[in-house]
Amino acid sequence: MTELQQSRSPAATCDVFVVGGGPAGSTVAALLAERGHRVVLADKDRHPRFHIGESLLPQNLPLFDRLGVRDKLETSAMHKYGIEFVSPYHGKRVKYEFGRALDKRFPYAFQVRRSTFDHMLLRNAAEKGAEVVEECRVETVTFPKGGRPVITAKGADGTERRWEAAFVVDASGRDTLLAGQMQIKERNVRNNSAAIFGHFSGARRLSGKDEGHISIVWFDNGWFWFIPLSDGTTSVGAVCPSEFFKTRGSTDLHAFFRRLIASCPDIADRLQDAALVGDVAATGNYSYQTRQTSGDRFLMVGDACAFIDPVFSTGVYLAMVSAFAAAEAVDGCLHAPHRAARLLRRYDARTRKALGAFTWFIYRIREPAMRNLFMSPRNMFRVEEAVLSLLAGSVADGWPVRGRLYLFRIIYYVTKFSHLRFRLSGDRRRFYGGAKEALNG
């Protein structure tokens, strides 16, 4: 299939039905179609369409190689060689290059326009044999006892469409179709964030090889991302606790975003001569997870089962790496149904392990102790290289990485305890100093 358009006479049955045409859905559809399964992928939108989340990780590269799309990205996307952290509390900026990670094979990643990137992956799925149906919103999936799952959808013209499938993959993203239907979605109370973002032309970037770096800039109410794209625009967004957004009151979204930018001198300086391109957008309920990732004849992949704070640009990588694991699990379930329960348990374990590798850092990224460690890097016992490996997406490496990450955790807790002791010591000095003054007075 070369044209991504709704078929006039779609198949009523298929082996696998994929809900959603983002990176997770397109990847799992391509892999399963390549293995000979009859795959139907339905997406509610017509591509290309806007999506946020433009920064990728180096460990995406081998996934692109396996999908056969890396060459297209090499010539069209912005190369990203590292990360810049900027802290007003330390009065400096620190750069990390992926080429210094323990695994030296993947020294860069890409910054992409998601509309173009997602469309490329969707076309790749179609070229590998998946039937792609656009502007088709899946409304319900039912699981008759002893029968095949039934998918009910509605086209752009309001026409109802139905499929029966042997297996359903929910890649509906933040729509979380099955999780919502089954009422198993839970807000992540440990990282309850919201985001506001826009795109700018004429933003001041880093120079030379560093131009493609993503910048993470802390400020009093959260952190900013600054992502340069190859077409000259720059994606800029702020992530803050959801409670903070309630202070917006009646202020319109554009003015509120400008106020946030003004409160962060580094971002304000970079955007001093820049012009906003398009609208300002916001999204809430940012972090969540589901109580299960799979069940009888279905699984959830990518954002359909969990989303975490984007500070380390994990969104697309986790979606795609879970899609590879999902394709393996679904293929196994179809070929050996008696092994389905074990295969889905393994999929769940792999998915949660990948998420867990990042969440420990994400939950603490705004802590002063964590900021101090990131802003004063030391490579003792090659710990810095291990942290860089994690930031590059190495979530399945062996003890050379994991052992050093455990050591980093120990260093973090020692640092945090030192901060606490120093603060308590200062509080005692202030208390006794005040008491002494009162007695002398």
C-alpha positions as CSV (number, residue, x, y, z in Angstrom):
1,M,0.0,0.0,0.0
2,T,1.5,3.3,-1.0
3,E,-1.4,5.7,-0.3
4,L,-2.6,6.2,3.2
5,Q,-6.3,6.4,2.7
6,Q,-9.4,4.6,3.9
7,S,-10.1,1.5,1.9
8,R,-13.5,1.3,0.2
9,S,-13.9,-2.3,1.2
10,P,-12.0,-3.0,4.4
11,A,-11.5,-6.5,5.7
12,A,-14.0,-7.5,8.3
13,T,-11.4,-9.8,10.0
14,C,-7.7,-9.6,10.7
15,D,-5.1,-11.2,12.8
16,V,-4.1,-8.0,14.7
17,F,-6.0,-4.7,15.0
18,V,-3.8,-1.8,16.1
19,V,-5.5,1.3,17.6
20,G,-3.5,4.4,16.9
21,G,-0.8,5.4,14.4
22,G,1.8,7.1,16.5
23,P,5.3,5.7,16.9
24,A,4.1,2.8,19.1
25,G,1.3,1.7,16.8
26,S,3.2,2.2,13.5
27,T,6.2,0.2,14.9
28,V,4.2,-2.8,16.2
29,A,2.1,-2.8,13.0
30,A,5.2,-2.8,10.8
31,L,6.9,-5.6,12.7
32,L,3.8,-7.8,12.8
33,A,3.0,-7.3,9.1
34,E,6.6,-8.1,8.3
35,R,6.1,-11.4,10.1
36,G,3.2,-12.3,7.8
37,H,0.2,-11.3,10.0
38,R,-2.8,-9.6,8.6
39,V,-2.7,-6.2,10.4
40,V,-5.2,-3.4,10.4
41,L,-4.1,0.0,11.9
42,A,-6.7,2.6,12.5
43,D,-5.9,6.2,13.5
44,K,-8.4,8.9,14.4
45,D,-6.4,11.6,12.5
46,R,-5.2,12.1,8.9
47,H,-1.4,12.3,8.8
48,P,0.7,14.4,8.9
49,R,-0.7,15.9,12.1
50,F,0.8,17.9,14.9
51,H,2.2,16.2,18.0
52,I,4.5,17.3,20.8
53,G,7.5,15.3,21.9
54,E,10.2,16.0,19.3
55,S,13.4,14.9,21.1
56,L,14.6,11.3,20.6
57,L,17.3,9.2,22.3
58,P,20.4,7.5,20.9
59,Q,19.0,4.1,21.7
60,N,16.3,4.8,19.1
61,L,19.0,4.3,16.4
62,P,19.1,0.5,16.4
63,L,15.3,0.5,16.4
64,F,15.3,2.7,13.3
65,D,17.8,0.4,11.7
66,R,15.6,-2.6,12.3
67,L,12.6,-0.7,10.8
68,G,14.7,0.5,7.8
69,V,14.0,4.2,8.3
70,R,17.3,5.6,9.7
71,D,18.6,6.8,6.3
72,K,15.6,9.1,5.9
73,L,16.2,10.6,9.4
74,E,19.9,11.1,8.8
75,T,19.2,13.5,5.9
76,S,16.1,15.3,7.3
77,A,16.3,15.6,11.1
78,M,18.4,17.7,13.4
79,H,21.3,15.7,14.9
80,K,21.3,15.8,18.7
81,Y,24.7,15.0,20.3
82,G,24.0,15.8,23.9
83,I,22.1,17.6,26.6
84,E,22.6,20.9,28.3
85,F,21.4,21.5,31.8
86,V,21.1,25.1,33.0
87,S,20.6,26.0,36.6
88,P,20.1,29.6,37.9
89,Y,20.7,28.2,41.4
90,H,24.3,27.4,40.4
91,G,24.8,30.3,37.9
92,K,26.1,28.0,35.2
93,R,25.4,25.5,32.5
94,V,26.7,21.9,32.0
95,K,26.8,19.9,28.8
96,Y,26.8,16.1,28.5
97,E,27.6,14.4,25.2
98,F,26.2,10.9,24.5
99,G,29.5,9.9,22.9
100,R,30.9,9.8,26.5
101,A,28.4,7.1,27.7
102,L,29.6,3.6,28.6
103,D,28.2,2.4,25.3
104,K,30.0,4.4,22.6
105,R,28.1,2.9,19.6
106,F,25.3,5.5,19.6
107,P,26.8,9.0,20.0
108,Y,23.8,11.0,18.8
109,A,20.1,11.1,18.4
110,F,17.6,13.2,16.4
111,Q,15.3,16.2,17.0
112,V,12.3,15.7,14.8
113,R,9.1,17.4,13.7
114,R,6.6,14.8,15.0
115,S,4.2,15.4,12.2
116,T,6.8,14.4,9.6
117,F,8.4,11.6,11.8
118,D,5.1,10.0,12.7
119,H,3.9,10.1,9.1
120,M,7.2,8.4,8.0
121,L,6.6,5.6,10.5
122,L,3.0,5.2,9.4
123,R,4.0,4.9,5.8
124,N,6.6,2.4,6.7
125,A,4.0,0.2,8.3
126,A,1.8,0.4,5.2
127,E,4.8,-0.4,2.9
128,K,5.4,-3.5,5.0
129,G,1.9,-4.7,4.4
130,A,-0.3,-3.3,7.2
131,E,-3.7,-1.9,6.1
132,V,-3.8,1.7,7.4
133,V,-7.2,3.4,7.9
134,E,-7.0,7.1,8.7
135,E,-9.7,9.4,10.1
136,C,-11.2,6.4,11.8
137,R,-11.9,6.8,15.5
138,V,-12.1,3.5,17.4
139,E,-15.0,3.9,19.9
140,T,-15.2,0.5,21.7
141,V,-13.5,-2.9,21.8
142,T,-15.6,-5.8,23.2
143,F,-14.3,-9.2,24.2
144,P,-17.1,-11.8,23.8
145,K,-16.6,-14.8,25.9
146,G,-15.0,-17.5,23.7
147,G,-15.0,-15.3,20.7
148,R,-12.8,-12.8,18.9
149,P,-12.5,-9.2,20.0
150,V,-14.9,-6.9,18.1
151,I,-13.7,-3.4,17.3
152,T,-16.3,-0.7,16.5
153,A,-15.1,2.5,14.9
154,K,-16.5,5.6,13.2
155,G,-15.1,7.2,10.0
156,A,-14.9,11.0,9.3
157,D,-18.3,10.8,7.5
158,G,-20.0,9.2,10.5
159,T,-20.1,5.7,8.9
160,E,-19.7,2.9,11.5
161,R,-17.1,0.3,10.8
162,R,-16.5,-3.0,12.6
163,W,-13.7,-5.6,12.6
164,E,-13.1,-8.9,14.3
165,A,-9.5,-9.6,15.3
166,A,-7.5,-12.4,16.9
167,F,-5.6,-9.8,19.0
168,V,-5.9,-6.1,19.7
169,V,-3.0,-3.7,20.4
170,D,-4.0,-0.5,22.0
171,A,-1.6,2.2,20.9
172,S,-4.1,5.0,21.3
173,G,-1.6,7.2,23.2
174,R,-2.9,9.6,25.8
175,D,-6.5,8.7,24.7
176,T,-5.8,5.4,26.6
177,L,-8.8,3.7,25.0
178,L,-8.7,0.3,26.7
179,A,-7.5,1.7,30.1
180,G,-10.4,4.2,30.1
181,Q,-12.9,1.5,29.0
182,M,-11.7,-0.9,31.7
183,Q,-11.3,1.9,34.3
184,I,-7.7,0.9,35.1
185,K,-5.9,4.2,34.5
186,E,-4.3,5.9,37.5
187,R,-2.8,9.3,37.8
188,N,0.8,9.3,39.0
189,V,0.6,11.1,42.3
190,R,4.3,11.2,42.6
191,N,4.7,13.3,39.5
192,N,1.5,15.2,38.9
193,S,2.7,17.7,36.2
194,A,1.2,19.7,33.4
195,A,2.9,21.4,30.4
196,I,2.5,24.5,28.3
197,F,4.4,24.9,25.0
198,G,4.8,26.7,21.7
199,H,7.2,26.9,18.7
200,F,9.4,29.9,17.9
201,S,11.4,31.1,14.9
202,G,14.6,33.1,15.4
203,A,15.4,31.6,18.8
204,R,19.1,31.9,19.8
205,R,20.6,28.5,19.8
206,L,23.9,27.0,20.8
207,S,26.6,27.0,18.1
208,G,28.4,24.4,16.1
209,K,28.0,20.8,16.9
210,D,26.1,21.8,20.1
211,E,23.3,23.4,18.1
212,G,21.1,20.3,18.2
213,H,21.5,19.8,22.0
214,I,18.3,19.7,24.0
215,S,18.5,22.3,26.8
216,I,16.8,21.6,30.2
217,V,16.5,24.8,32.2
218,W,15.4,24.8,35.8
219,F,13.4,27.7,37.2
220,D,11.4,28.3,40.4
221,N,8.2,26.6,39.2
222,G,9.6,23.7,37.3
223,W,11.7,23.3,34.2
224,F,11.8,24.4,30.5
225,W,12.7,22.4,27.5
226,F,14.4,24.0,24.5
227,I,14.5,21.8,21.4
228,P,16.0,23.1,18.1
229,L,14.4,21.6,14.9
230,S,16.0,21.3,11.4
231,D,13.4,23.7,9.8
232,G,14.7,26.6,11.9
233,T,11.9,26.5,14.5
234,T,12.5,25.7,18.2
235,S,10.1,23.9,20.5
236,V,9.9,25.5,23.9
237,G,7.8,24.3,26.8
238,A,7.5,24.5,30.5
239,V,6.6,21.6,32.8
240,C,5.3,22.6,36.3
241,P,3.2,21.0,39.1
242,S,-0.4,20.9,38.1
243,E,-1.3,23.0,41.2
244,F,0.8,25.8,39.8
245,F,-1.3,26.1,36.7
246,K,-4.3,27.0,38.9
247,T,-2.5,30.3,39.6
248,R,-3.2,31.2,36.0
249,G,-6.7,32.4,37.0
250,S,-8.4,34.3,34.1
251,T,-5.1,35.0,32.3
252,D,-5.2,33.8,28.7
253,L,-2.9,30.9,27.8
254,H,-0.5,33.1,25.6
255,A,0.0,35.7,28.3
256,F,0.5,33.0,31.0
257,F,3.2,31.3,28.8
258,R,4.9,34.7,28.3
259,R,4.9,35.3,32.0
260,L,6.5,31.9,32.6
261,I,9.2,32.7,30.0
262,A,9.9,36.1,31.6
263,S,10.4,34.3,35.0
264,C,13.2,32.2,33.5
265,P,16.1,34.6,32.4
266,D,17.9,32.0,30.3
267,I,14.9,31.1,28.2
268,A,13.8,34.8,28.0
269,D,17.2,35.7,26.7
270,R,17.2,33.0,24.0
271,L,13.7,34.1,22.9
272,Q,14.4,37.9,23.0
273,D,14.3,38.2,19.2
274,A,12.2,35.2,18.5
275,A,8.6,35.1,17.1
276,L,5.9,32.7,18.2
277,V,4.9,30.4,15.3
278,G,1.3,29.1,15.7
279,D,-0.6,28.8,18.9
280,V,0.3,28.1,22.5
281,A,-1.0,24.8,23.8
282,A,-1.2,23.1,27.2
283,T,-1.8,19.6,28.5
284,G,-2.6,18.5,32.0
285,N,-2.8,15.1,33.8
286,Y,0.7,14.6,32.4
287,S,1.8,11.5,34.2
288,Y,-0.2,8.3,34.7
289,Q,0.0,4.5,34.5
290,T,-2.4,1.6,34.1
291,R,-2.9,-1.2,36.7
292,Q,-2.2,-3.7,33.9
293,T,-0.6,-3.7,30.5
294,S,-2.2,-6.7,28.9
295,G,-4.9,-9.4,29.2
296,D,-6.7,-12.0,27.3
297,R,-6.2,-11.2,23.6
298,F,-5.0,-7.6,24.1
299,L,-2.1,-5.5,25.2
300,M,-1.4,-1.8,25.6
301,V,1.7,-0.2,24.3
302,G,3.5,3.2,24.6
303,D,1.5,6.1,26.1
304,A,-1.7,3.9,26.1
305,C,-0.4,2.2,29.3
306,A,1.9,4.9,30.9
307,F,3.4,8.3,30.5
308,I,6.1,9.8,32.6
309,D,7.6,13.3,32.9
310,P,9.4,14.1,29.6
311,V,12.5,15.7,31.2
312,F,14.7,12.9,29.7
313,S,12.9,12.8,26.3
314,T,11.8,9.2,27.0
315,G,8.4,9.3,25.3
316,V,9.1,8.1,21.7
317,Y,11.9,5.8,22.9
318,L,9.7,4.0,25.4
319,A,6.8,3.8,22.9
320,M,9.0,2.2,20.3
321,V,11.0,-0.2,22.6
322,S,7.7,-1.4,24.1
323,A,6.3,-1.8,20.6
324,F,9.2,-4.2,19.8
325,A,8.5,-6.2,22.9
326,A,4.8,-6.1,22.1
327,A,5.3,-7.4,18.6
328,E,7.3,-10.3,20.0
329,A,4.6,-11.1,22.5
330,V,1.7,-10.9,20.1
331,D,3.5,-13.0,17.5
332,G,4.1,-15.6,20.2
333,C,0.4,-15.5,21.4
334,L,-0.9,-16.0,17.8
335,H,1.5,-18.9,17.1
336,A,1.3,-20.6,20.5
337,P,-1.9,-19.6,22.3
338,H,-1.1,-22.0,25.2
339,R,1.9,-19.8,26.0
340,A,0.0,-16.5,25.9
341,A,-0.3,-15.9,29.7
342,R,3.5,-16.4,30.1
343,L,4.3,-14.2,27.1
344,L,2.1,-11.4,28.3
345,R,3.6,-11.6,31.8
346,R,7.0,-11.2,30.3
347,Y,5.8,-8.3,28.2
348,D,4.4,-6.6,31.3
349,A,7.7,-7.1,33.2
350,R,9.8,-5.7,30.3
351,T,7.6,-2.7,29.9
352,R,7.5,-1.8,33.6
353,K,11.3,-2.4,33.9
354,A,11.9,0.1,31.1
355,L,9.6,2.7,32.8
356,G,11.2,2.1,36.2
357,A,14.7,2.7,34.9
358,F,13.8,6.4,34.4
359,T,11.3,7.1,37.1
360,W,13.7,7.0,40.0
361,F,15.6,9.9,38.5
362,I,12.5,11.7,37.3
363,Y,10.8,11.7,40.7
364,R,13.9,13.5,42.1
365,I,14.9,15.8,39.2
366,R,13.7,19.0,41.0
367,E,15.4,18.0,44.3
368,P,18.4,20.3,45.2
369,A,20.6,17.3,45.8
370,M,19.9,15.9,42.3
371,R,20.5,19.3,40.7
372,N,23.8,19.6,42.5
373,L,24.9,16.2,41.2
374,F,23.9,17.0,37.6
375,M,25.6,20.5,37.8
376,S,28.8,19.2,39.3
377,P,29.5,16.0,37.4
378,R,32.3,13.7,38.4
379,N,33.2,10.4,36.7
380,M,34.4,8.5,39.8
381,F,34.1,4.8,39.1
382,R,32.7,5.8,35.7
383,V,29.4,6.7,37.3
384,E,28.9,9.7,35.0
385,E,29.2,7.5,32.0
386,A,26.6,5.1,33.4
387,V,24.2,8.0,34.0
388,L,24.8,9.1,30.4
389,S,24.0,5.6,29.2
390,L,20.7,5.8,31.0
391,L,20.0,9.3,29.5
392,A,20.8,7.7,26.1
393,G,18.1,5.0,26.6
394,S,20.2,2.1,27.9
395,V,17.5,0.5,30.0
396,A,18.4,-3.2,29.4
397,D,22.2,-3.1,29.9
398,G,23.9,-5.4,32.3
399,W,25.8,-4.7,35.5
400,P,28.4,-2.4,34.0
401,V,25.6,0.2,33.8
402,R,23.2,-1.0,36.5
403,G,25.8,-1.4,39.2
404,R,27.1,2.1,38.6
405,L,23.5,3.5,38.7
406,Y,23.0,1.9,42.1
407,L,26.3,3.6,43.2
408,F,24.9,6.9,41.9
409,R,21.8,6.4,44.0
410,I,24.0,6.0,47.1
411,I,25.9,9.2,46.2
412,Y,22.5,11.0,45.8
413,Y,21.3,9.9,49.3
414,V,24.6,10.9,50.9
415,T,24.3,14.3,49.2
416,K,20.7,14.7,50.3
417,F,21.6,13.8,53.8
418,S,24.4,16.3,53.8
419,H,22.0,19.0,52.6
420,L,19.5,18.1,55.3
421,R,22.2,18.1,58.1
422,F,23.5,21.5,56.8
423,R,20.0,22.9,56.8
424,L,19.2,21.6,60.3
425,S,22.5,23.0,61.5
426,G,21.6,26.4,60.1
427,D,18.1,26.2,61.7
428,R,19.7,25.4,65.1
429,R,22.1,28.3,64.8
430,R,19.3,30.7,63.9
431,F,17.2,29.4,66.8
432,Y,19.9,29.6,69.4
433,G,21.0,33.0,68.1
434,G,17.5,34.3,68.3
435,A,17.1,32.9,71.8
436,K,20.4,34.5,72.9
437,E,19.3,37.9,71.6
438,A,16.0,37.6,73.4
439,L,17.7,36.8,76.7
440,N,20.2,39.6,76.3
441,G,17.5,42.0,75.4
